Amino acid sequence: NTLEEAQGEVARLRQMLAEGCRGETEIERRVRLFNELFDELDRDKSGFLEAKELTAVIAHVNGPAWAEMSAEERKEEADFFIATYDDDVEDKKLEKAEFCTFFMDSMG
């Protein structure tokens, strides 16, 4: 019985490690990662992501092609990216819910 209890405890600890030692579900993990990413990108802490704050994300989406683009092409890509996810295209910035749509799309 003691061996079975020890094996059960090891299995429980392995599961905790697999979930990030927080007992997180996959959804909770994604929400936490999303919030951490948004807060890191929102350098001015405005609660919105402007084009300049999204540069790294847009470059990642474009992959190696980003390095080959001219400044004008990069601006066009940034405008397209924001227009794709911005519900209020006029403000040219993404609020947390809009960025969440991109985040969830990118995670599959």
Backbone as ProteinMPNN parsed JSONL, in Angstrom:
{"seq_chain_A": "NTLEEAQGEVARLRQMLAEGCRGETEIERRVRLFNELFDELDRDKSGFLEAKELTAVIAHVNGPAWAEMSAEERKEEADFFIATYDDDVEDKKLEKAEFCTFFMDSMG", "coords_chain_A": {"N_chain_A": [[0.829, -1.196, 0.0], [1.944, 1.279, 0.736], [3.859, 1.614, -1.278], [2.166, 1.909, -3.48], [0.898, 4.302, -2.763], [3.103, 6.034, -2.823], [3.78, 5.86, -5.528], [1.49, 6.95, -6.619], [1.702, 9.57, -5.621], [4.047, 10.415, -6.909], [3.14, 10.343, -9.56], [1.183, 12.333, -9.389], [2.783, 14.588, -8.818], [4.334, 14.695, -11.131], [2.345, 15.347, -12.978], [1.654, 17.883, -12.018], [4.042, 19.265, -12.584], [4.007, 19.087, -15.348], [1.908, 20.772, -15.847], [2.918, 23.203, -15.308], [3.494, 23.612, -12.639], [1.483, 24.923, -11.356], [-0.965, 23.918, -11.299], [-2.465, 24.439, -13.506], [-4.915, 24.425, -16.069], [-4.957, 23.737, -19.605], [-6.258, 25.855, -20.875], [-6.176, 27.836, -18.88], [-3.414, 28.184, -18.787], [-2.912, 29.224, -21.338], [-4.346, 31.641, -21.16], [-2.903, 32.92, -19.134], [-0.355, 33.121, -20.391], [-1.084, 34.748, -22.552], [-1.878, 37.143, -21.231], [0.566, 37.844, -20.022], [2.158, 38.241, -22.312], [0.761, 40.348, -23.621], [1.009, 42.393, -21.678], [3.782, 42.687, -21.654], [4.294, 43.555, -24.27], [2.868, 45.953, -24.342], [4.34, 48.535, -23.887], [4.089, 51.241, -23.119], [2.077, 51.092, -21.348], [-0.579, 51.722, -21.928], [-2.804, 50.22, -22.309], [-3.434, 49.502, -24.791], [-2.225, 48.226, -27.937], [-0.118, 49.708, -30.078], [1.079, 50.238, -33.46], [3.922, 50.457, -33.335], [4.471, 49.009, -31.052], [3.761, 46.537, -31.812], [5.584, 45.611, -33.606], [7.51, 43.497, -33.275], [5.822, 41.267, -33.168], [4.537, 41.363, -35.666], [6.751, 41.1, -37.323], [7.509, 38.503, -36.631], [5.288, 37.056, -37.571], [5.606, 37.448, -40.302], [8.0, 36.226, -40.787], [11.171, 35.281, -42.266], [10.898, 36.96, -44.477], [10.401, 39.504, -43.547], [12.832, 40.814, -43.011], [13.677, 41.398, -45.54], [11.979, 43.334, -46.443], [11.122, 46.678, -47.43], [11.015, 49.866, -45.715], [8.568, 51.041, -46.293], [7.061, 48.825, -47.161], [7.03, 47.376, -44.773], [5.517, 49.109, -43.198], [3.09, 48.947, -44.571], [2.49, 46.233, -44.107], [2.185, 46.29, -41.324], [-0.02, 48.013, -41.108], [-1.919, 46.414, -42.443], [-2.008, 44.162, -40.757], [-2.99, 45.306, -38.363], [-5.447, 46.295, -39.312], [-6.685, 43.879, -39.863], [-7.254, 42.782, -37.357], [-8.269, 44.843, -35.783], [-11.153, 46.098, -34.487], [-12.106, 48.679, -34.485], [-11.111, 50.343, -36.837], [-10.298, 52.922, -37.258], [-8.799, 53.887, -35.043], [-6.362, 52.594, -35.123], [-5.017, 50.806, -33.386], [-4.673, 48.026, -31.171], [-6.875, 46.734, -28.819], [-6.972, 44.791, -25.785], [-8.817, 42.625, -26.115], [-9.002, 42.469, -28.902], [-6.372, 41.858, -29.624], [-6.289, 39.412, -28.417], [-7.82, 37.84, -30.113], [-6.075, 37.565, -32.321], [-3.999, 36.209, -30.955], [-5.203, 33.792, -30.14], [-5.851, 32.754, -32.66], [-3.269, 32.324, -33.62], [-2.34, 30.31, -31.971], [-3.686, 28.115, -32.693]], "CA_chain_A": [[0.0, 0.0, 0.0], [2.842, 2.425, 0.789], [4.431, 1.748, -2.608], [1.109, 2.46, -4.343], [0.726, 5.713, -2.393], [4.272, 6.755, -3.327], [3.648, 5.937, -6.985], [0.424, 7.922, -6.876], [2.245, 10.892, -5.342], [4.968, 10.728, -8.01], [2.313, 10.644, -10.727], [0.553, 13.643, -9.146], [3.821, 15.607, -8.952], [4.664, 14.797, -12.568], [1.25, 16.079, -13.606], [1.807, 19.284, -11.622], [5.146, 19.818, -13.362], [3.541, 19.212, -16.731], [0.974, 21.898, -15.902], [3.609, 24.419, -14.918], [3.545, 23.687, -11.174], [0.443, 25.822, -10.879], [-2.245, 23.249, -11.39], [-3.196, 25.114, -14.568], [-5.428, 23.706, -17.225], [-4.404, 24.292, -20.84], [-6.892, 27.161, -21.101], [-5.6, 28.767, -17.904], [-2.042, 28.454, -19.217], [-2.979, 30.129, -22.49], [-4.782, 32.954, -20.676], [-1.759, 33.502, -18.422], [0.64, 33.494, -21.394], [-1.609, 35.887, -23.295], [-1.784, 38.346, -20.396], [1.984, 38.187, -19.879], [2.615, 38.768, -23.593], [0.154, 41.663, -23.843], [1.623, 43.352, -20.754], [5.155, 42.927, -22.094], [4.264, 44.342, -25.506], [2.284, 47.274, -24.062], [5.439, 49.206, -23.184], [3.666, 52.504, -22.513], [1.011, 50.734, -20.385], [-1.796, 52.444, -22.308], [-3.921, 49.289, -22.425], [-3.585, 49.259, -26.221], [-0.99, 47.961, -28.666], [0.017, 50.492, -31.29], [1.938, 49.593, -34.461], [5.324, 50.376, -32.889], [4.553, 47.968, -30.033], [3.463, 45.263, -32.472], [6.617, 45.325, -34.604], [8.082, 42.153, -33.093], [4.791, 40.282, -33.512], [4.347, 41.403, -37.116], [7.971, 40.519, -37.913], [7.423, 37.055, -36.418], [4.264, 36.537, -38.483], [6.144, 37.503, -41.664], [9.179, 35.371, -40.89], [12.377, 35.838, -42.895], [10.557, 37.994, -45.468], [10.402, 40.814, -42.882], [14.162, 41.416, -43.163], [13.832, 41.82, -46.933], [11.005, 44.38, -46.767], [11.487, 48.088, -47.276], [10.27, 50.54, -44.639], [7.191, 51.227, -46.766], [6.412, 47.509, -47.128], [6.789, 47.05, -43.365], [4.384, 49.926, -42.753], [1.891, 48.35, -45.174], [2.213, 44.989, -43.371], [1.676, 46.677, -40.001], [-1.383, 48.521, -41.32], [-2.769, 45.271, -42.783], [-2.159, 43.367, -39.542], [-3.895, 46.009, -37.451], [-6.783, 46.322, -39.925], [-7.248, 42.537, -39.77], [-7.702, 42.469, -35.999], [-8.816, 46.018, -35.108], [-12.586, 46.307, -34.733], [-12.274, 50.115, -34.729], [-9.967, 50.564, -37.716], [-9.897, 54.329, -37.191], [-7.818, 54.202, -33.996], [-5.097, 51.943, -35.513], [-4.38, 50.147, -32.264], [-5.425, 46.862, -30.728], [-7.125, 46.577, -27.391], [-6.645, 43.439, -25.339], [-9.728, 41.643, -26.724], [-8.651, 42.339, -30.316], [-5.112, 41.115, -29.666], [-6.624, 38.045, -28.011], [-8.27, 37.144, -31.326], [-4.845, 37.168, -33.023], [-3.271, 35.246, -30.118], [-5.887, 32.498, -30.217], [-5.657, 32.295, -34.037], [-1.891, 31.875, -33.808], [-2.094, 29.121, -31.174], [-4.408, 26.992, -33.3]], "C_chain_A": [[0.872, 1.259, 0.0], [3.483, 2.674, -0.573], [3.41, 2.356, -3.566], [0.87, 3.932, -4.034], [1.866, 6.555, -2.942], [4.198, 6.913, -4.846], [2.567, 6.949, -7.374], [0.91, 9.346, -6.669], [3.211, 11.332, -6.442], [4.174, 11.099, -9.26], [1.664, 12.016, -10.588], [1.574, 14.771, -9.324], [4.245, 15.788, -10.405], [3.596, 15.594, -13.304], [1.337, 17.562, -13.273], [2.923, 19.959, -12.421], [4.736, 20.04, -14.81], [2.613, 20.401, -16.9], [1.621, 23.184, -15.407], [3.639, 24.655, -13.425], [2.475, 24.6, -10.608], [-0.922, 25.149, -10.879], [-3.11, 23.843, -12.492], [-3.758, 24.117, -15.585], [-4.787, 24.337, -18.459], [-4.988, 25.675, -21.11], [-6.321, 28.199, -20.145], [-4.174, 29.149, -18.286], [-2.027, 29.437, -20.377], [-3.387, 31.54, -22.07], [-3.622, 33.659, -19.976], [-0.692, 33.97, -19.412], [0.199, 34.716, -22.194], [-1.459, 37.173, -22.491], [-0.343, 38.794, -20.216], [2.52, 38.812, -21.164], [2.057, 40.163, -23.831], [0.832, 42.708, -22.962], [3.058, 43.68, -21.152], [5.195, 43.805, -23.34], [3.768, 45.765, -25.278], [3.275, 48.098, -23.233], [5.015, 50.505, -22.505], [2.504, 52.332, -21.525], [-0.286, 51.51, -20.636], [-3.024, 51.543, -22.319], [-4.233, 48.958, -23.877], [-2.222, 48.914, -26.802], [-1.027, 48.747, -29.969], [1.0, 49.778, -32.22], [3.374, 49.431, -33.963], [5.51, 49.29, -31.83], [4.324, 46.578, -30.629], [4.542, 44.834, -33.463], [7.167, 43.907, -34.48], [7.091, 41.064, -33.488], [4.614, 40.206, -35.024], [5.566, 40.814, -37.834], [7.944, 39.005, -37.789], [6.429, 36.421, -37.394], [4.812, 36.461, -39.909], [7.382, 36.642, -41.858], [10.348, 36.061, -41.565], [12.084, 36.943, -43.911], [10.619, 39.394, -44.87], [11.738, 41.539, -43.099], [14.381, 41.966, -44.568], [12.93, 42.998, -47.305], [11.586, 45.777, -46.577], [10.672, 48.681, -46.119], [8.807, 50.719, -45.041], [6.419, 49.904, -46.736], [6.108, 47.085, -45.69], [5.607, 47.831, -42.814], [3.08, 49.353, -43.3], [1.502, 47.058, -44.454], [1.628, 45.297, -41.998], [0.235, 47.173, -40.114], [-2.348, 47.371, -41.611], [-3.047, 44.423, -41.543], [-3.159, 44.018, -38.596], [-5.307, 46.027, -38.018], [-7.475, 44.963, -39.813], [-7.873, 42.282, -38.406], [-8.36, 43.633, -35.263], [-10.281, 46.205, -35.474], [-12.894, 47.764, -35.052], [-11.07, 50.57, -35.549], [-9.439, 51.997, -37.624], [-8.794, 54.596, -36.171], [-6.45, 53.563, -34.233], [-4.306, 51.416, -34.321], [-5.274, 49.015, -31.805], [-5.629, 46.91, -29.224], [-6.931, 45.107, -27.058], [-7.532, 42.382, -26.01], [-9.392, 41.413, -28.192], [-7.345, 41.559, -30.476], [-5.335, 39.662, -29.289], [-7.077, 37.231, -29.217], [-7.059, 36.668, -32.127], [-4.138, 36.047, -32.257], [-3.883, 33.867, -30.239], [-5.769, 31.913, -31.626], [-4.261, 31.686, -34.209], [-1.574, 30.601, -33.027], [-2.857, 27.899, -31.697], [-5.531, 26.507, -32.561]], "O_chain_A": [[0.543, 2.221, -0.693], [3.635, 3.825, -0.981], [3.752, 3.22, -4.373], [0.66, 4.728, -4.95], [1.647, 7.649, -3.462], [4.515, 7.975, -5.382], [2.72, 7.701, -8.336], [0.573, 10.237, -7.448], [3.194, 12.491, -6.858], [4.508, 12.068, -9.942], [1.601, 12.777, -11.554], [1.257, 15.801, -9.92], [4.486, 16.909, -10.852], [3.912, 16.423, -14.158], [1.119, 18.407, -14.141], [2.766, 21.09, -12.88], [5.078, 21.055, -15.417], [2.54, 20.98, -17.984], [0.921, 24.155, -15.117], [3.796, 25.795, -12.986], [2.578, 25.008, -9.451], [-1.921, 25.76, -10.496], [-4.337, 23.766, -12.433], [-3.135, 23.103, -15.901], [-4.136, 25.376, -18.35], [-4.263, 26.574, -21.534], [-6.014, 29.319, -20.554], [-3.771, 30.302, -18.127], [-1.227, 30.371, -20.397], [-2.836, 32.521, -22.568], [-3.386, 34.847, -20.195], [-0.179, 35.083, -19.292], [0.999, 35.607, -22.478], [-0.97, 38.178, -23.007], [-0.056, 39.991, -20.254], [3.253, 39.8, -21.116], [2.802, 41.07, -24.204], [1.189, 43.786, -23.438], [3.501, 44.82, -21.005], [6.036, 44.696, -23.448], [4.213, 46.688, -25.96], [3.071, 48.326, -22.04], [5.523, 50.837, -21.433], [2.018, 53.303, -20.946], [-0.989, 51.9, -19.704], [-4.155, 52.03, -22.334], [-5.178, 48.224, -24.165], [-1.189, 49.266, -26.233], [-1.852, 48.49, -30.845], [1.67, 48.829, -31.814], [3.977, 48.374, -34.153], [6.592, 48.712, -31.723], [4.659, 45.567, -30.011], [4.411, 43.785, -34.095], [7.277, 43.196, -35.479], [7.476, 40.053, -34.076], [4.55, 39.117, -35.594], [5.423, 40.112, -38.835], [8.312, 38.297, -38.725], [6.706, 35.37, -37.973], [4.515, 35.515, -40.64], [7.766, 36.361, -42.994], [10.506, 37.277, -41.457], [12.949, 37.78, -44.173], [10.859, 40.365, -45.587], [11.758, 42.745, -43.343], [15.173, 42.887, -44.765], [13.1, 43.594, -48.368], [12.414, 46.021, -45.699], [9.746, 48.045, -45.616], [7.91, 50.562, -44.212], [5.257, 49.871, -46.331], [5.057, 46.504, -45.419], [4.794, 47.296, -42.061], [2.081, 49.28, -42.585], [0.319, 46.813, -44.216], [0.685, 44.639, -41.56], [-0.624, 46.801, -39.314], [-3.464, 47.35, -41.092], [-4.184, 44.015, -41.307], [-4.065, 43.358, -38.088], [-6.268, 45.799, -37.284], [-8.697, 44.893, -39.685], [-8.914, 41.632, -38.314], [-8.957, 43.421, -34.208], [-10.611, 46.443, -36.636], [-13.828, 48.057, -35.798], [-10.117, 51.123, -35.001], [-8.262, 52.245, -37.886], [-7.936, 55.447, -36.407], [-5.473, 53.96, -33.599], [-3.086, 51.56, -34.255], [-6.485, 49.039, -32.024], [-4.686, 47.102, -28.457], [-6.747, 44.278, -27.949], [-7.027, 41.341, -26.43], [-9.485, 40.286, -28.678], [-7.227, 40.705, -31.355], [-4.643, 38.776, -29.79], [-6.745, 36.05, -29.325], [-7.009, 35.518, -32.563], [-3.728, 35.05, -32.851], [-3.17, 32.88, -30.42], [-5.604, 30.703, -31.775], [-4.101, 30.657, -34.865], [-0.639, 29.882, -33.379], [-2.687, 26.788, -31.194], [-6.196, 25.566, -32.995]]}, "name": "protein", "num_of_chains": 1, "seq": "NTLEEAQGEVARLRQMLAEGCRGETEIERRVRLFNELFDELDRDKSGFLEAKELTAVIAHVNGPAWAEMSAEERKEEADFFIATYDDDVEDKKLEKAEFCTFFMDSMG"}
